[in-house]
Every structure is written in structure tokens, then in C-alpha cells.
């Protein structure tokens, strides 16, 4: 970081005018990390309307356990119920590629049952699951310090976590996810839910719009799939792509002046980037990820009030 503003003598006397704003040049530097291991948390609605959907999605998700090893990425999977207490289902509760017959085990585990009582507070359940993944918790061992996180919600209703997460459950859940996130340890949310804004119907029944899930998907760059789809061919592949993609988003240390951002990758100026502001943090977003090991240098202007 280096500063263009020079020293000045404004403000030495109460009658002096306020000092002018200073324009400061800031440079943030990142290195594109190798693809990190990934921990996948599936949060499945277990209310009475979900029986047929669970059967269909168990078949659609199962190929994921076959595709992940071909990516060369170390992975773990845990499953919880959307109305539950966040404790992962089964023994062992963490599935890996060394789990015997892991494809069949994962497929069966996704059928979490239909005895859950509404409201379906999936964001709250996922929050509890992440809290329980800490040392000494019921899900200890699921979250690895070097692993990215991919949370996949499955429901035919929207989230109703207000009682557990307050008036804005989406913001609260994003705050919780921020504790899991580093530059090279991405956090992604995907969802299989009702279409927005009107919901949808299929031979398996009706689904209310999953507006909160859709917002989280948009905010984190995940995959959204209609739960009313006739089939879910390719769903596992799309989840895999999102899970193992190198970082495309880098958090800047300050909020840039509009139009001032300049990006250099390995010494070459690049276009095709955008800027998004989320909860007071500016994120540089690439249309496609920089190569592993690339040095990303971002220079921009910050206006500092006098």
C-alpha cells in the first residue's frame, strides 16, 4: 500500500476550513492457490412432503461420490436433516472416498425421512452443524482447516430460520459462513428448491419458492436447481464443478473509488473482471479463475475523508 496524499497544515485553527479529501492509491496482492480439499454439507428437508423428492435426489446426487475422486481433490461429505439439531446422520457421520461402498451409503443417507416437524429451519440447522464441527462437537472432524466448504440445501419450501437466526436469516448465515472463509478457502451455497418467485409443481407435488436459498446461491456463486425438474441429469457434475473450481473472488482491503480498479495477473493487465460489494467488503470477481500459482495485483484509489 502506498499513499499519494502529502502532509498539509489544514485544521490547525478552528477557523480554518476542513481539509480536503485525500485520494490514496492502494495495492492488494494475491496468489492463486491450488484447488483446496472440499467439505460438502447436505441439508435435506425431512418434512412429510419430501418423500418422493428424497428418492429422486438420492439417485441424482450419488454419482458425485464417483466423480469427486477423478478430480484429484480430497473430499468429505456430511448429511443433516433440515429440521434437526445439526448433528450429522449415520456412522461414520463423515463420508470419504475410503468409506466402504460410499456411493450406496451416501444415497441412503440422503433419504433422511419425513418425520420432521415444520417449520423447516435449514439455515439454522446448517449453522448448528458448523458449530458442532468444532473441536469437541458432535461433528468434529468434518471441517478441515485447509478445506473449502460447499453447503447444499434441498427443500420444497423456503427457509424459516427466523426463530433461530433473527429477522434476517440470510445475513446471519452469511456472517456464519464468513468464519469458514479465507481467500483460498472458498465457501459456496447450492440449492435444489422451488423456483422463484412463484414456486413450481411436478408429478411429485408442489414446491414453494425458495427465495432465501436462491439469494444465498447468487451471493456465493453456487448452483440452483428446480426441485420440480423432471430429472436431475447432470446435477452431480454441476455441483462438482462448483466444488473444485479455483478461486474467482478476492476480497479487497478497502472500498475502491468507482472506475479506479486496475488488475494485473503475472505482470499482464487483464480485463473481464467486475466488482461487487457485500456487507461492506469489496470483492474482485474474475469471469474465469486465474491459473494456479498466478500473482494477482489489484491497484485502485480510495477516497479518505479529510
Steps between C-alpha positions, in 0.01 A plus 500: 500500500635846421360846552480797261369748753762747625519660841299820538433766759121512482309486824760669722252767596128455575423767243687319222287321238492119530780322315412365157446131440814307412521251215713203594639230274471149647650178364379156614693191391373141495635166385259256340512194723477139381155346511433433864336197656123535532254419777142459375205541737160382372198644685189304400141594583352220710137615515207285383484635142856398409482121458497482120752782462746326731482183290563688175778716635679211671540347154612833350756583768655153528727537191674786678695252713630336183588827327680668790795258510569559129551870577800420718346695788476370854136510608266432789119490515258538788119492499257665743122537518353841429290505817766335715753605761794512261646162594609300199318182412652152504812325618752599394339841462779625271517323163822487299620309195634235739152433642398147388233510226487876542266560206226280644555630852476861385187429295325340798612771738337767285164335573479672836135407553182703520430528871637849544260762634465838329624766488789384288788709642781375278730802537483467876562125479804561277629761745471248783677238288796730437516591868499128589790446259732685738731311732298306756175532303278221371625555143867538589724411207263611227654844451865491407707820534633472144166415336242710320134456592202424276154499664217345296140562610216277380141606572155551349441796733688820576714531810334603830795556733378829646459358849858375505683759288298819549319734266741450206605133492681537167728773636555305820594187307737695276666636814541144625644389165750785517661321796569206267638706214849606401626624163598149391239319707180576314151466643220416256127441547291299252134405518237271355181688581183658365535746212482869578290706515189280465603147597431200280309173465590155371369146516668480840295791637525877549793707627498849644759747367838456669578871506752488783687211345506676163647812661776298668581326171526837324719644776745209502508383138339160553255291299120537516286213370121488496373224725213458253733392221391183324850362545824620649737378233830686526430638847790311658734630232399861555549464876841350434602789274408754767667299778843472339526825302801720587418831665334763281431750783757696700415739786658845477633666812315827433200632305622632161395819332269420210686427179845503659575127519786366290586128496828336403552122490860381479608842376234531228202735520169313472139586428195289573477577870222661699451636848230413750438642848374256762450601862746786467772290332603553137561179304690485173330239282659332198287362218733198502752408771864605471743208459623321809809679632425824315572830677199730495575869563207736547564876509226752570426838653341554838352835601587583861293771667704798616 
